[in-house]
Amino acid sequence: MRNLKYFSYERTTSILLFIFYLVILWFVLPVSLAIFLSFSTYPVINFLHKYCRIAYWIAAIIVEVLILTCIFLLVVISINSVIVIFPEIRNTLQNFPLFSEYESMFIQVLKEKSLSIFDSIIIYTADLFQLLMKHVIEVFIFLVAYYFALLETRKSRYWFFQYVPKKYRQEWQSHFAKIMQLFHYFLYVEFQLFTITLLILCGGFMILQFEQAIIKAFIVAFADVLPFFGIGVFLVPMSIYFYFNGNTFLCVAILLLYLFVQLTRQLAESMLWSNTLQLRTFHTFFISAASILLFGFYGILLSPIFLFLAVKLKENSIFER
C-alpha cells in the first residue's frame, strides 16, 4: 500500500501533462531542437559576450555560423571520403581473383552483394541530401528559431519553462537539467571514443602503409559512431579479402588491429560511463537500441532521456528487488 502514492492523482496528472508536452514538442520538432540547442550552446555565447566583449546578438550570430560551418565541413569531408574510397573498393571487388569453381560461385555472389551494398549506400546518401533539400523550410525555421532562442537565453537559460504550469515548473526544470547534463556527457563520451578510435586506426593504417590512411581511418571511425554499425563492418571484410588474396600478414594484422581497437574502446567506454549511470551495459544498449528503432535518427537524441527515466525508475522503491 505504501507504493500507491506513486500512482496518486497528482502524479498521474503530472505524467499525462508531461506526455502532452512531449507530443507538442515532437510535432514542432525544428523549434524544439532549436530551443534545446540554444540551451546547450549558451555557455559559448556567454563566454564571447562576457570575456571577448562582443555584443550578445553578434555572439549569437557567430555561434550559429560556427555550428553551420562545422556541419558543412563534416558533410564535405564525409562526401569526399566516400567519393575517394568507394570507387577504389568497387574496382577492387570487380577485379577480385577467382580460385576454383566452387570458390568462384561463392566469390561471385559475395562480389555482387557487396557491389549492391555500396551502390545502396551511395543512393542512400543522395536520397538523404534530396530529403534535406525538401525540408529547406524546416531548416530555415530551425535557424530563425535557434537565433531567437539564443537571444532569450540571455534573460534566463530556462526561459521556456514559463510555459509550464507553476506547480510543476521547479520539478520539471530540475529533471530537464539532469537530462541535459547526461546528454552533454553522452556527446562528450562519444567524441572521446571517436577520437581514440580514429587515432588508433590512423596509426595502424600508417604502419601497414595503407594509401590515404587518414581518410580510410576517418570512414571506419565514423561508422563506429553510427547506430548498429562498428569498425567490424569494414575491418573484417578487409581481413577476409587479404586472406583470399594470399596476404596472410595483412589479414592477421587487421584482425589484431580490430581486436585492439575494440578492447581499448570497451575499456575507455566502461571507465567513462562507470560513475555516470548505475545501469548495466546490456540495459544501456537495450534502451538506446529501442530508442533508435522506435524514433530513427531522432532516437539518438532521445536516448539520454530514456536512460534518465530508467535510472529514475530504478531508484523508486516499487522496483526494488
SULBEL-V9743 format. One record per residue. OMEGA is omega in whole degrees, 0 to 359 (NA if undefined). D_LAST is the distance of its C-alpha to the last C-alpha in Angstrom with 1 decimal. Layout:
omega:d_last
OMEGA:D_LAST
OMEGA:D_LAST
This chain:
omega:d_last
184:16.5
181:15.6
179:13.9
180:17.2
179:18.7
180:17.1
179:19.3
181:22.4
182:25.8
181:26.2
178:23.0
178:23.8
180:27.4
181:26.4
180:24.3
178:27.2
178:29.7
178:27.9
178:27.9
178:31.6
178:32.4
179:30.8
178:32.9
180:36.0
180:35.3
181:35.0
176:38.4
189:40.0
178:38.4
179:41.4
180:41.4
179:37.7
178:37.9
180:40.9
181:39.1
179:36.1
177:38.5
176:40.6
183:37.6
184:37.0
180:40.6
180:41.5
180:41.4
180:44.1
180:46.3
178:46.0
179:47.0
182:50.0
187:51.0
187:50.5
179:51.7
177:54.0
178:55.6
178:55.3
188:55.3
183:51.9
176:53.0
177:54.6
178:51.4
178:49.5
180:52.0
180:51.8
180:48.0
178:48.2
179:51.0
179:49.2
179:46.1
179:48.4
179:50.3
178:47.2
180:46.1
180:49.6
179:49.9
179:46.6
180:47.9
180:51.3
180:50.0
180:47.7
179:50.6
179:53.0
179:50.7
180:50.4
183:54.2
191:54.9
189:52.4
173:52.0
178:55.8
178:55.8
180:52.9
179:54.7
179:57.9
180:56.2
180:54.7
181:58.0
183:59.8
182:57.3
178:59.4
190:59.2
180:59.5
183:59.9
181:60.1
178:56.5
180:55.2
179:57.3
181:55.7
182:52.2
180:53.1
178:55.0
180:51.9
181:49.7
180:52.3
179:52.6
181:48.8
178:48.6
179:51.5
180:50.0
181:46.7
176:48.7
180:50.8
179:47.8
179:46.4
179:49.7
179:49.9
178:46.4
178:47.4
179:50.6
179:48.7
178:46.3
178:49.3
178:50.9
178:47.8
179:47.8
178:51.5
182:50.8
180:48.4
180:50.9
179:50.7
177:47.0
178:47.4
178:50.2
179:48.0
182:45.3
179:47.8
180:49.4
180:46.1
180:44.8
180:48.0
177:47.9
176:44.2
178:45.2
180:47.8
181:45.4
178:43.1
179:45.9
180:45.4
179:41.6
180:39.1
186:36.9
185:39.9
178:38.4
175:35.9
177:39.0
176:38.5
178:35.1
185:35.1
182:35.4
183:32.5
190:30.0
184:32.0
181:30.6
181:26.9
180:27.7
178:30.0
179:27.3
180:24.9
179:27.9
180:28.8
179:25.5
180:25.6
176:29.2
178:28.5
180:25.9
178:28.5
178:31.2
177:29.3
177:28.5
180:32.3
179:33.0
180:30.8
178:32.4
178:35.8
180:35.3
177:34.1
180:37.1
179:39.5
180:38.3
181:38.6
181:42.0
180:43.4
180:42.4
177:43.8
179:46.9
180:47.6
180:46.9
178:49.1
178:51.9
179:51.9
176:52.2
174:55.0
173:53.7
180:55.7
186:54.2
184:51.3
180:49.9
179:49.9
178:48.3
179:45.6
180:45.0
181:44.5
180:42.1
179:40.1
177:40.0
180:38.7
180:35.8
184:34.8
180:35.0
175:32.0
174:31.7
178:34.7
181:35.2
179:38.1
178:38.0
180:39.5
189:42.7
181:42.6
175:41.9
177:44.8
180:47.0
178:46.4
180:47.2
181:50.3
177:51.6
179:51.0
180:53.0
177:55.6
180:56.1
184:54.7
181:52.3
180:52.1
177:50.8
180:48.4
181:46.8
180:47.0
177:45.2
177:42.4
177:42.1
178:42.1
180:39.4
180:37.2
179:38.0
181:37.1
180:33.8
180:32.8
181:34.0
180:32.3
178:28.9
180:29.2
181:30.4
179:27.7
180:25.0
183:26.8
184:27.3
189:23.8
184:21.9
183:22.0
180:21.9
175:18.7
179:15.3
177:14.8
183:15.6
181:19.2
179:18.6
179:16.4
179:19.2
182:21.9
180:20.4
180:20.3
180:23.7
179:25.2
179:24.1
181:25.6
179:28.8
182:29.1
189:28.8
178:31.0
182:33.1
182:34.5
176:33.1
176:29.6
180:30.1
183:30.7
183:27.7
179:25.2
178:24.5
180:23.9
176:21.2
178:19.7
178:19.7
178:18.1
178:15.3
180:14.8
178:15.1
180:12.6
182:10.0
181:11.1
183:10.8
181:8.7
179:8.7
178:6.4
179:3.8
NA:0.0
